[in-house]
Amino acid sequence: MVNIRFFVILAISFMLYWLIPSRALRKYLLIVSSFVWLGLSDPWLPAMVLVLTGFAYLAGRAIGKTGARGWIHPLSVVALLCFLGGFKYLGWLAPILRQALDALRLFPAVRLEEILLPLGISYIVFKLISYLTDVKWGLIKPGSLPDLLVYSSLFTIFTAGPIERFERLEPQLEDKSIAFPKDQVISSIQRICFGIFKKLVIADWIGYAVDLAGRHQVNDGVAAIYVLLYGLQLYFDFSAYSDIAIGSSGLFGIRIMENFANPYLAPNISQFWRRWHISLSDWIRDYVFFPLSRISPKAIWLKLVVPVIAMSLCGVWHGSTLNFALWGALHGLGLAIYQFYGDYKRKHKSVGRFARSRIGNMLSILITFVYVSLIWAFFKDQDMWLGLRMIKPLALASMVFSSAIVLSALAFIQYLLSKIEQKYLSLYAAVLPVLFYCGINTGFIYAAF
């Protein structure tokens, strides 16, 4: 997203948007701008978005008529998941499909293994599933086609979210106010500047160190620091993208949900997932975790099984290889253990008092950060050898010591940010990338998912 093409389209769209006197017509400008950006990113994307949105529009209308008991909703969700899975896991299926097509002498020139994952497909599919499910549950009414097109294609959040809900976006699109929101636009520009700063000055330079370390054979202690740095790179990279996406949307008077809230300072794994990739966490909670939990609310075994299943699906959503599923399962296991620990704290008041104390809270933050950082190794390494190295004594000791230093630095930075006025912060954020930027400009990591 940090490229000239995006910002040129953003600037032109911003100026034209506020010159149009009709709020209804402004929606169509957003659609046109989004499809122009999609077409420049990938010539096939506009057609894909049109097909998916048209499908969701018709399915939503049908679900609205048949109600919660109809068969259209489950079939529609399965169809969307199959569409996503077909692209996401084509690497596994390509050899089998190629043999079948060769046997039938069909499409000999098509190289299936070279078909790339379309940009933003994971996010648009999840958005449309949430839309159809909310219609089924009666939370929203079927939307108009223009509103649904804006929802599915909005270029400011298309690449990697946040996974906004239709119920939050539609009222903003239908708002009759045409006044120019000066304060919101100023704060949005500041947010974009800060996002660019985090991407170019922090995330890309940490990524440079990660890539440099990854090219050499290192001992277990250094490998642990390498994994910790990768987790920091992910955070600053993805939160920078979210800052730019939220700020860019704000230029059009559209408020998008926050996606990060200091996740590495979370005191437990449950709080971590309320602060990390919040839109995805909410999606998993509302459409996977809660429905599975209602199967048998009093069953103790579900406290273990449901988090593992839900987070394993979250891992599979990120990628088709086994390491992603294991990464998700380990997060699910952590959530399950924390649920049992919560029950234990409620029964033993002294444990609860210690957990709420300053020392107990600091220890909880450290344990959570170490656990999350350790299992980033499985997210990073497809063959999972790096993750297995993290359980060695030297790696664990190095991780704990390094984590204490990093957490202290993050807490201090958070304190400084709370003291610096936003206008000065955005000025620094706008100037520093020019001073520090020396050719390191990588794509956003989460755009690949």
N, C-alpha and C positions, 0 to 999 in steps of 0.2 A: 504493500500500500504506500510505502514511502518512495514514490516515483513521480516524475513530472506529469505523466499522463493522468494519473488519478487527481492530482491537485489542479490541473488545468480544467478538467471536467467539473470538479467541485466548484472552482471559482466561477466558471461560466454559468453553471446551474444556479449557484447562489445569487448571482446578480439578476438573472432572468426570473428566478422564483419570486423575488420581492418586487419586481416590476409588474408582475401579473396581478391585477386587482381581484381576481376571483379565486377563492380558496379551492373550489372544485377543479378549476383549470390547472391549478398548481400541482394537483395530484398527477395529472397527465404529463406535466413537465418532468416530475420525478421518475415516472415510468420511462419516458423517452431517454432521459439522462442515464438511467440505470441500464437500459438495453444497449445504449451506445457504448457504455463502459464494458458491459458483458461481451459485446461483439468484438471490441478491440482486444479484450483479454483472451477470448477463445471464440472463433466464429460459430461453434456449435452451441455455445451457452444460451443465446437468446431462444433458440428453438427448444432446448431442453427445459428452460424455465417456463416457456409458454405451455408446453405439453403438461408438465407437472402441475402448474397453476390451474390450467383448464380442467385437468382431472380432479384436483382438490375442490374446485368451484362446483363442478357437477355433483361430486360425491357429497359435499357439504349440503347442497340443496336437497339431495335425496335423503340424507340422514336427518335433516331438519323436518322432513315430512313423515318419515317412518318412525322417528323417535329412537330411544335407547335400545329397544328390543330387536331392531332390524339387523339384517346380515350385511348391510352395505358397509358399515364402519369396519368390522374386522377384515373384510375382504380388501377394503381400500388401504388399510394399514399394512396388510400383508403385501399388497402390490407395491406400495411405496418402499417397504423394506427390501423386497426382492429387487427393485430397481437400484437401490443403494448397494445391496450386496453384490449385484451383478458387476458393478464397476469396482467396488471395494475389494472384492476377493477374486477378481479375474485372474490375478497372478497364479492362484491355486488351480483355477478351472481351465486356464488356457490350454495346457497340454491335452487334457481330456476332450475339450471341445474341438481342438484342432484335428485330433484323430477321428472324431465322429464326422466332422465336415469333410475330411479327406476320404473317408470311406464312402460318403455319399457324393463325393466329387462336387462339393459346393464351396463357393467363395475361396478358391485356391490362392488368390492374391492377398487376402486379408490376413495380416499378422496380428493375432489377438493379443499377444504379449506386449505389443507396442501401443495398445489403446490405453490412454492415460486417464487417471481419475479426474473427472471434471471439477473445476474450481468451485468450492463452496457446496458441493452436492450433499455432504453430510449435514450441513446446517439447514439447507432448504428442506430436506426430507424431514428432519426433526421438527422444523417449524410447521410444516403442513400436517404432520401427525398430531401435533398439539392442537392445531386448529380444528381438525376433524374430531378429535376426542373431546374437546371443549364444547363443540356443537352437540355431540352425542350426550354429554352430561348436562346439557341445558345451561351451561355457563355463558354462552354467547349465542347469538342468532347467526345464521349463514350470512357472510359478508357479500358485498357487491364485488363484481369482477375487478373494477379499478382498484378498490381498497386491497383486495387480495393480491393483485399484481404488485402494488407498492410493497406490501408485506413480504412477498416472496423474493422480490428482485432488488429491493433498495440497496443501491451500490455502496453506501457508506458502511453497511454491516454485512455485506454478502459473503465476503471471503471467509471470515472465521467468527461470525457472531458479533455481539451477544445474540443468543437464541431468544429473541423477543417474542412475547405472546401477542396474539392478535387482539385480545381483549384490552391490552394496554395501548396498542398502536391505533386501532380503529377510531376511538374517540378523538384522538389528536388529528386524524385525517378529516374527520367530519366536523371539527370545530369551525364555526363560522367567522371567528376573529381573523382579521387580515392585518392587524397592527404589527409593525416591525418590532420584534422583541430585542431591543438594544442591549439590555443587560445580559440576556441569554447568549446573544451572538458574541459579545465580548468575552464572556467566560468560556464559550466554546472555542474561540480562537486561542485563548490561553491554554485550554486543555489539549488542543492539537499540538501546540508548541512544546508542551511538557511531554507529550507522547513521543514526538520526534526526538527530543532530548534523551529520553529513556532508551529509545531504540538505538540511536547512532552513537551516543556517548557511553552508555552503560552496557546494554545487551550485546551489541556487536563486539565491543572490546572484551567482554567476558567470553563471548563465543570464540574470539580469536585465541584467547588463552586456552580454552577447552580444546580447540582444534590442534593447537600446538602440542599440548600434552598428549592428545590422542595419537599422535604420530610416533611416539617414543615408548619404549618399554620402561615401565616405572614400577617401583615396589608397591606393596599393598597400601602403605600409608599415603603415598602420593596419589594412588588411584582413588582413594576415598575423597581426597580434596578435589580431584578431577570430577567425581560424581557430584559433590556438593556444588561446585561451580556450575555444572550443567543445570542443576536445579535452579540456581539463581538466574542463569541465562534464560531458562524457560519463563520464569516469572517476569523478569524485566521485559523480555521480548513480547510476551503475550499481553501483559498489562499495558505496554506501550501501544500495541495494536488497538486494544480496547479503548484507551484514551483517545486515540485518533478517530476511531469509529464513533464513539459517543460524542466527541466534539464536532465531528463533521455532520452528524445528524442534527446536532443542536443548531447549526447554522440555518437549518430550515424550520426551526421551532419545534423539532421533534425530540422528545426526551426518551432516551434509551436507558434501560436498566443498567446499574453498575455490575461489573463482572469480577472485581477484586476488592478486597478489604483487608489488606495486611495479612494474608494467609499464613505467612511464616511466623507470625507472632501469635498464632492460635494456641490456646492451652490444651487442646485435645484434638483428636482426629476428626471428631464430629464437627467441631468449630472450624477446622481447616476446610472441610468441604462446604461450609456455609460462607466461606470467604474466598475460595479458589474456584475460578470458572463458575461463578454463581449461577449463571443462566443454565449451564449444563447440569449442575448439581440439582437445581430446582426441577429441571425436566426429568432427571432420573428419579428423584424423590416422588414427584406427582404422578408420573405415568408408568413407573416400574415398581418402586419400593412400596408405596402405599397400597396399590392394588394387590401385590403379592402378600403384604402383611394382613390384609383383610380376609385371606383364605381361612385362617384360624387364629384370631387375635390373641387367644390365651396360650397357644402352643409355644413352649419355651424354645423348642428346636428351631422355630422360624426366626428367632432372634439371631441365630447363627447363620442359617441358610439364606435368608432373604438378602441381607447386606452383601454376602459373597456373590450371590447370583446377580444382584443389581449392579455391583461394581465390576464384576467380570464382563457384563454386557457393556458397561462404560469403557472398559479396556478394549474390547473387541471393536467398539465404535471407532476407537483411535487407529486401529490397524489390524490387519488380518493374521499377523504372525503370533505365535504362542506367547512371546514375551509380553505383549500388550494384555492378553488375557490374564497372565500371571500377575502383572502389575496391578490390574484391577482387582483380582481376587485377594491380593495381599492388603489392599486398601479396605476391601469388604471385611476381611478378617479383623483388621484393626478396628473398624466400626463395630463389629459384633462384640469384640472383647471390651470395648469401651462401654457398650450397653450393659454388659454384666458387671463391669466395674462401677457404673452408675448405680445399679441396684445395691451393690455392696456398700457404697458410700452412704446411701440412704439408711441402711440398716446399722451402720457403725458410725455414729456421729463424730467420733474423734478423727476418723479418717477424712470425713468431709470437712471438718474444721481445718485440718492441716492442708488439704487441697486448696482451700480458699485463702490460706495465709500467703504472704508475699513470697516466702521461700518455696512453699508448695506450688504456687502459680509459676514461678520462674523454672522450677524443676519440671513442671508439666509442659511448659513451652519448649524446653530443651529436649525432653523425651520425644515430643511430637515432631519437632523439627528433624531430629536424628532419624526417626523412623521413616518419615516422608522422604528425606534425602537418600537414605539407604536404598529404598525401593525405586527411586528414580533410575538406579542402575539398570533395572529390568526394562524400563521405558526406553533407555538410551541404546542398550545393546541387544541386537536381535538374537544372537546365539546364547545370551544369558550368562556367559562366563564372567562378565564384569560383576553381575549381581551376586554370583557365588563367592567372588573374592571379598565382598563386603562383610561376610560373616567371620572373616579371619581376625584374630586378636589385634594385630597392628592396624588393620583398616578400621576396626571399631574404635580403637583408642584415638586414632587420628581424626575420625569423623566427629567424635564427641568433643574433643579439644577445639577443632576448627569450627564446629557448630556454635560453641560458646562465644567465640570471637565474632563470628558472623552475626549472631543474634544481638550481641551488644552493639555492633555497628548499625544494624537495621533499626534497633530501638532509638539510637542516637539520631540517625537520619530522620526518623519519623518525628522526633522531638523538634529538630531543626525546621522541618517542613511546616510544622504547626505554628512556628514562630514567624516564619517569613511571609510577608504579605503576598497574596496571589499575583498582584501585578508585577512585583519584582521577580517572583519565581518564574513567571512566563517570559520575562525579559532575559533572564539568565538562560532559560531553556531555549530561547530563540537564537542567542548568540553563541553559546558553548558548542553546539554541533558544528558550527563553522570553524571554530578553533581546533576542535578535536578530530573532526572528520578527515581521515587521510586515506580514502579509498575503500574503507571497510563498509560495505552496504549489502547485507544479506537479506534474503526474503524472510518473511515472518514464518516461524517454525510451525505454528498451529494452522497455517494455511494449507499445509500438507495433509491435514486430517479431515 
